[in-house]
Amino acid sequence: MRKSSEARSASGTVVSNKMDKTITVLVERRVKHPIYGKYIKRSNKIHAHDPENVCQEGDLVTIEETKPISKSKAWKLSSVDRKATII
């Protein structure tokens, strides 16, 4: 595990906030295909700890790696970069 100052961080969109104190964040990245050279989207869904339940679906957030909080949570909410527009 890295020190807290060296923790990995990722940005993504909140796709679910139905759990208590937990959000699901979709993190997308673009990788170059090794043979064809075309850029492809790859995505991961990460469960993150949201202690105050401040996030809503559609928010753009930054999360950072931390010690395991539960079986599926090893990331925590760092900041809410952009709130979702409510229609």
Secondary structure per residue as TSV (DSSP state, phi and psi in degrees):
chain	resnum	aa	ss	phi	psi
A	1	M	-	360.0	142.9
A	2	R	-	-85.2	162.4
A	3	K	-	-68.0	160.2
A	4	S	G	-63.0	-28.7
A	5	S	G	-74.7	-17.9
A	6	E	G	-108.3	17.4
A	7	A	-	-65.5	140.6
A	8	R	-	-68.3	147.0
A	9	S	E	-132.0	158.2
A	10	A	E	-148.3	152.0
A	11	S	E	-114.0	144.4
A	12	G	E	-168.5	-175.8
A	13	T	E	-107.9	136.8
A	14	V	E	-74.4	121.7
A	15	V	E	-106.3	-14.9
A	16	S	E	-154.4	137.2
A	17	N	-	-133.4	27.9
A	18	K	-	-75.4	-19.0
A	19	M	S	-86.8	157.9
A	20	D	T	-80.1	123.8
A	21	K	T	62.3	22.0
A	22	T	E	-138.5	138.2
A	23	I	E	-124.6	153.6
A	24	T	E	-107.3	124.3
A	25	V	E	-114.8	128.6
A	26	L	E	-92.8	113.9
A	27	V	E	-106.0	117.5
A	28	E	E	-106.4	143.0
A	29	R	E	-139.0	156.9
A	30	R	E	-111.2	126.5
A	31	V	E	-122.1	148.9
A	32	K	E	-87.0	132.4
A	33	H	-	-65.8	133.5
A	34	P	T	-64.5	-28.3
A	35	I	T	-101.7	-50.3
A	36	Y	T	-87.0	-18.1
A	37	G	-	79.6	-0.2
A	38	K	-	-79.0	143.1
A	39	Y	E	-82.6	134.1
A	40	I	E	-122.2	141.7
A	41	K	E	-83.1	130.2
A	42	R	E	-120.6	142.6
A	43	S	E	-138.0	152.1
A	44	N	E	-132.0	143.9
A	45	K	E	-102.4	125.0
A	46	I	E	-121.2	133.7
A	47	H	E	-85.4	131.8
A	48	A	E	-129.2	151.5
A	49	H	E	-83.1	125.1
A	50	D	-	-125.3	85.8
A	51	P	T	-62.8	-30.4
A	52	E	T	-99.1	3.8
A	53	N	-	52.7	48.0
A	54	V	-	-89.3	-19.0
A	55	C	-	-85.3	146.0
A	56	Q	-	-119.7	165.2
A	57	E	T	-62.8	135.9
A	58	G	T	96.6	-10.9
A	59	D	-	-67.5	145.2
A	60	L	E	-95.4	120.3
A	61	V	E	-129.1	160.8
A	62	T	E	-114.3	131.0
A	63	I	E	-121.2	156.1
A	64	E	E	-133.8	152.1
A	65	E	E	-72.8	144.6
A	66	T	-	-146.7	-178.9
A	67	K	S	-67.0	153.3
A	68	P	-	-57.9	129.7
A	69	I	-	-97.4	-34.4
A	70	S	S	-152.0	-169.6
A	71	K	S	-59.3	-39.0
A	72	S	S	-111.2	-4.6
A	73	K	E	-110.9	118.6
A	74	A	E	-135.4	19.1
A	75	W	E	-129.4	154.2
A	76	K	E	-132.5	155.7
A	77	L	E	-70.0	127.2
A	78	S	E	-97.9	-49.6
A	79	S	E	-158.9	155.8
A	80	V	E	-99.4	110.8
A	81	D	E	-79.7	-40.8
A	82	R	E	-149.6	128.3
A	83	K	-	-77.7	151.4
A	84	A	-	-71.6	145.7
A	85	T	-	-79.4	133.0
A	86	I	-	-95.3	125.1
A	87	I	-	-101.7	360.0
